[in-house]
Amino acid sequence: MSDKEVLLSMGFDPQRIQWALKATGNRGLQPAMDHIIENEGKPVPDLSSVSESSKPAPPPTSGGGDAMDADEDDDELAALKAVYGKKGGSGGGGESSSGGTAATAAAEAEAKSIKCSVCGKTFKNVDLANYHAEKSGHDQFEESTEEIKPLTEEEKKQKLAELREKMAAKKAAKAKEEAKETLANEAIRRKSGKDINELREELKRKELLKEAEAKRREKVEDAKARAAVKAQIEADKKARAEKAAREKALREGKPLPDTVEPASTASTATASAPKAGLAGKDYPETRLQIRMAKGGQPYTTTLPSDSTLREVAEFLAAQTLEVDVETVNFSLTFPRKTFARSDFSRTLRDLGLTPSAVLIAS
């Protein structure tokens, strides 16, 4: 009896049987029943649009609890098939076999079933025993006189109901495992996302620190560059002042700066003394020593006497970043005097700092 006839005899809808057999590629009774039960509440589609499922039939297994459960289900299905199939194959051949020998009749009377010596299950015919051997791996069988009674209609319905319950339970367990796996995957995904966000924040923080450090270095370099430019300007001013002083001395016939004219005679020295005294009040350059109020190495420079006190502040600001031209103050220790902001526009000569002075910067 074919799988279709068995399913029809079990009471399934013919259209659903056609759908199941085509969808499973006629791979057997078990896949067809699985398909019918799984799609029980779905409408039957157009069979011309139904293609064979790519899911293969479950391979035979040996040993283990799951394998034995599947074996029991398959045995029950095979038993149902054998019982339903007996209806179509028990009609003829009664009188044709009447010419058999008495020994054959006696053997048939004695061997009514086949028993598995490993698990103790009893099977109605050789086909069922072979199927059991393929599924379970058992290879020890013996003939038995135990007769397997055919299932009644009530027993058939009960068997089918039990099969459906088992399949539903397996389906629910599978859905539960899938839900559990989905939750685990979601937890892993969230943890990975959290780790990635923390890594991004750390990278962002490091980038901000790098940018701040780069700006600080740039600011320091700019300050050094400005100081170097100011120092160069002061050096140029000094060189121009020295050159102008030498040219002026040559024009007026005065001794060159930083040189001492030897006295030829006492009379010449006496005659030139008043003139030298007058020239002492008009020093072309002023030598300054600037000390910081909080201590440290002093700064020394020589500027034209016509330079303002603000130019002295600019020189000092070019030497150290601690000094700001707009806020620095200067004072003298002897005689004690503090210069006001209005004095920054006056020359060193007007402030009485020529030819040399020691300033305290604060």
For each residue, the residues with C-beta under 8 A, 3 or more apart:
1: 5 6 9 81 84 85 87 88 89
2: 5 6
3: 6 7 21 26 28 29 32 81
4: 7 8 17 18 21
5: 1 2 8 9 84 85 88
6: 1 2 3 9 10 29 80 81 84 85
7: 3 4 10 12 17 20 29 32 33 36
8: 4 5 11 12 14 17
9: 1 5 6 84 87
10: 6 7 80 84 156 160
11: 8
12: 7 8 16 17 36
13: 16 17 44
14: 8 17 18
15: 18 19 44 47
16: 12 13 19 20 36 39 44
17: 4 7 8 12 13 14 20 21 32 36
18: 4 14 15 21 22 47
19: 15 16 22 23 35 39 44 45 47 50
20: 7 16 17 23 24 31 32 33 35 36 39
21: 3 4 17 18 24 26 32
22: 18 19 25 26 47 50 52
23: 19 20 35 50 51 52 53
24: 20 21 27 28 31 32 34 35 52 53
25: 22 52 53
26: 3 21 22
27: 24 31 32 57
28: 3 24 31 32 57
29: 3 6 7 32 33 77 78 81
30: 33 34 57 73 74 77
31: 20 24 27 28 34 35 57
32: 3 7 17 20 21 24 27 28 29 35 36
33: 7 20 29 30 36 37 77 163 167
34: 24 30 31 37 38 167
35: 19 20 23 24 31 32 38 39 53
36: 7 12 16 17 20 32 33 39 40
37: 33 34 40 164 167 168
38: 34 35 171
39: 16 19 20 35 36 42
40: 36 37
41:
42: 39
43:
44: 13 15 16 19 47
45: 19 49 50
46: 49 50
47: 15 18 19 22 44 50
48:
49: 45 46
50: 19 22 23 45 46 47
51: 23
52: 22 23 24 25
53: 23 24 25 35
54:
55:
56: 59
57: 27 28 30 31
58: 61 70
59: 56
60: 134 135
61: 58 64 66 67 70 135
62: 67 136 137
63: 67 68 136 137
64: 61 67 68
65: 68 69
66: 61 69 70
67: 61 62 63 64 70 71 135 136
68: 63 64 65 71 72 136
69: 65 66 72 73 166
70: 58 61 66 67 73 74 135
71: 67 68 74 75 132 135 136
72: 68 69 75 76
73: 30 69 70 76 77 163 166 167
74: 30 70 71 77 78 131 135
75: 71 72 78 79 121 128 131 132 135
76: 72 73 79 80 159 162 163
77: 29 30 33 73 74 80 81 163
78: 29 74 75 81 82 127 128 131
79: 75 76 82 83 124 128 151 159
80: 6 10 76 77 83 84 151 156 159 160
81: 1 3 6 29 77 78 84 85
82: 78 79 85 86 124 125 127 128
83: 79 80 86 150 151 156
84: 1 5 6 9 10 80 81 87 156
85: 1 5 6 81 82 88 89
86: 82 83 89 90 150
87: 1 9 84 90
88: 1 5 85 91
89: 1 85 86
90: 86 87
91: 88
92: 96
93: 96 97
94: 97 98
95: 98
96: 92 93 99
97: 93 94 100
98: 94 95
99: 96
100: 97 104 105
101: 104 105
102: 105 106
103: 106 107
104: 100 101 107 108
105: 100 101 102 108 109
106: 102 103 109 110
107: 103 104 110 111
108: 104 105 111
109: 105 106 112
110: 106 107 143 145
111: 107 108 114 143 144 145
112: 109 144 145 146 147 148
113: 122 123 124 143 144 145 146 147 148
114: 111 122 123 124 125 126 128 129 141 142 143 144
115: 120 121 122 123 141 142 143 144 146
116: 119 120 121 122 123 129 132 133 136 138 140 141
117: 120 138 140 141 142
118: 136 138 139 140
119: 116 136 138
120: 115 116 117
121: 75 115 116 132
122: 113 114 115 116 144 146 148
123: 113 114 115 116 128 129 132 148
124: 79 82 113 114 128 148
125: 82 114 128 129
126: 114 129 130
127: 78 82 130 131
128: 75 78 79 82 114 123 124 125 131 132
129: 114 116 123 125 126 132 133 141
130: 126 127 133 134
131: 74 75 78 127 128 134 135
132: 71 75 116 121 123 128 129 135 136 138
133: 116 129 130 136 137 138 139 141
134: 60 130 131
135: 60 61 67 70 71 74 75 131 132
136: 62 63 67 68 71 116 118 119 132 133
137: 62 63 133
138: 116 117 118 119 132 133 141
139: 118 133
140: 116 117 118
141: 114 115 116 117 129 133 138
142: 114 115 117
143: 110 111 113 114 115
144: 111 112 113 114 115 122
145: 110 111 112 113
146: 112 113 115 122
147: 112 113
148: 112 113 122 123 124
149:
150: 83 86
151: 79 80 83 155 156 159
152: 155 156
153: 156 157
154: 157 158
155: 151 152 158 159
156: 10 80 83 84 151 152 153 159 160
157: 153 154 160 161
158: 154 155 161 162
159: 76 79 80 151 155 156 162 163
160: 10 80 156 157 163 164
161: 157 158 164 165
162: 76 158 159 165 166
163: 33 73 76 77 159 160 166 167
164: 37 160 161 167 168
165: 161 162 168 169
166: 69 73 162 163 169 170
167: 33 34 37 73 163 164 170 171
168: 37 164 165 171 172
169: 165 166 172 173
170: 166 167 173 174
171: 38 167 168 174 175
172: 168 169 175 176
173: 169 170 176 177
174: 170 171 177 178
175: 171 172 178 179
176: 172 173 179 180
177: 173 174 180 181
178: 174 175 181 182
179: 175 176 182 183
180: 176 177 183 184
181: 177 178 184 185
182: 178 179 185 186
183: 179 180 186 187
184: 180 181 187 188
185: 181 182 188 189
186: 182 183 189 190
187: 183 184 190 191
188: 184 185 191 192
189: 185 186 192 193
190: 186 187 193 194
191: 187 188 194 195
192: 188 189 195 196
193: 189 190 196 197
194: 190 191 197 198
195: 191 192 198 199
196: 192 193 199 200
197: 193 194 200 201
198: 194 195 201 202
199: 195 196 202 203
200: 196 197 203 204
201: 197 198 204 205
202: 198 199 205 206
203: 199 200 206 207
204: 200 201 207 208
205: 201 202 208 209
206: 202 203 209 210
207: 203 204 210 211
208: 204 205 211 212
209: 205 206 212 213
210: 206 207 213 214
211: 207 208 214 215
212: 208 209 215 216
213: 209 210 216 217
214: 210 211 217 218
215: 211 212 218 219
216: 212 213 219 220
217: 213 214 220 221
218: 214 215 221 222
219: 215 216 222 223
220: 216 217 223 224 321
221: 217 218 224 225
222: 218 219 225 226
223: 219 220 226 227 321
224: 220 221 227 228
225: 221 222 228 229
226: 222 223 229 230 318
227: 223 224 230 231 317 318 319 320 321
228: 224 225 231 232 318
229: 225 226 232 233 318
230: 226 227 233 234 314 315 317 318
231: 227 228 234 235 315 318 319
232: 228 229 235 236
233: 229 230 236 237
234: 230 231 237 238 301 303 311 314 315 318
235: 231 232 238 239
236: 232 233 239 240
237: 233 234 240 241 303 304 307 311
238: 234 235 241 242 301 302 303 304
239: 235 236 242 243
240: 236 237 243 244
241: 237 238 244 245 284 285 303 304
242: 238 239 245 246 257 285
243: 239 240 246 247
244: 240 241 247 248 284 304
245: 241 242 248 249 257 284 285 304
246: 242 243 249 250 256 257
247: 243 244 250 251
248: 244 245 251 252 254 284
249: 245 246 252 253 254 255 256 257
250: 246 247 253 256
251: 247 248
252: 248 249
253: 249 250
254: 248 249 279
255: 249 259 260 261
256: 246 249 250 259
257: 242 245 246 249 284 285
258:
259: 255 256
260: 255
261: 255
262:
263: 266 268 269
264: 268
265: 268 269
266: 263 269 270
267: 270 271
268: 263 264 265 271 272
269: 263 265 266 272 273
270: 266 267 273
271: 267 268 274 275
272: 268 269 275 276
273: 269 270 276 277
274: 271 277 278
275: 271 272 278 279
276: 272 273 279 280
277: 273 274 280 281
278: 274 275 281 282
279: 254 275 276 282
280: 276 277 283 355
281: 277 278
282: 278 279
283: 280 286 305 349 354 355
284: 241 244 245 248 257 304 305
285: 241 242 245 257 302 303 304 305 355
286: 283 302 303 304 305 307 348 349 353 354 355 356 357
287: 300 301 302 355 356
288: 300 301 302 303 312 348 353 356 357 358 359
289: 298 299 300 356 357 358 359
290: 298 299 300 301 312 316 330 358 359 360 361
291: 296 298 299 358 359 360 361
292: 295 296 298 320 322 360 361 362
293: 360 361 362
294: 362
295: 292
296: 291 292
297:
298: 289 290 291 292
299: 289 290 291 315 316 319 320
300: 287 288 289 290
301: 234 238 287 288 290 312 315
302: 238 285 286 287 288
303: 234 237 238 241 285 286 288 307 311 312 315 348
304: 237 238 241 244 245 284 285 286 307
305: 283 284 285 286 347 348 349 354 355
306: 347 348 349
307: 237 286 303 304 311 312 347 348
308: 311 312 344 345 346 347 348
309: 312 313 330 339 343 344 345 346 348 351
310: 313 314 325 344 345
311: 234 237 303 307 308 314 315
312: 288 290 301 303 307 308 309 315 316 330 348 359
313: 309 310 316 317 323 325 328 330 344
314: 230 234 310 311 317 318 325
315: 230 231 234 299 301 303 311 312 318 319
316: 290 299 312 313 319 320 323 328 361
317: 227 230 313 314 320 323 324 325 328
318: 226 227 228 229 230 231 234 314 315
319: 227 231 299 315 316 323
320: 227 292 299 316 317 323
321: 220 223 227
322: 292
323: 313 316 317 319 320 328 361
324: 317 327 328
325: 310 313 314 317 328
326:
327: 324
328: 313 316 317 323 324 325 361 362
329: 338 339 361 362
330: 290 309 312 313 338 339 359 360 361
331: 336 337 338 339 359 360 362
332: 335 336 337 338 357 358 359 360
333: 336 358 360
334:
335: 332
336: 331 332 333
337: 331 332
338: 329 330 331 332
339: 309 329 330 331 343 344 351
340: 343
341: 344
342: 345 346
343: 309 339 340 346 351
344: 308 309 310 313 339 341
345: 308 309 310 342
346: 308 309 342 343 350 351
347: 305 306 307 308 350 351
348: 286 288 303 305 306 307 308 309 312 351 353 354 357
349: 283 286 305 306 352 353 354
350: 346 347
351: 309 339 343 346 347 348
352: 349
353: 286 288 348 349 356 357 359
354: 283 286 305 348 349 357
355: 280 283 285 286 287 305
356: 286 287 288 289 353
357: 286 288 289 332 348 353 354
358: 288 289 290 291 332 333
359: 288 289 290 291 312 330 331 332 353
360: 290 291 292 293 330 331 332 333
361: 290 291 292 293 316 323 328 329 330
362: 292 293 294 328 329 331
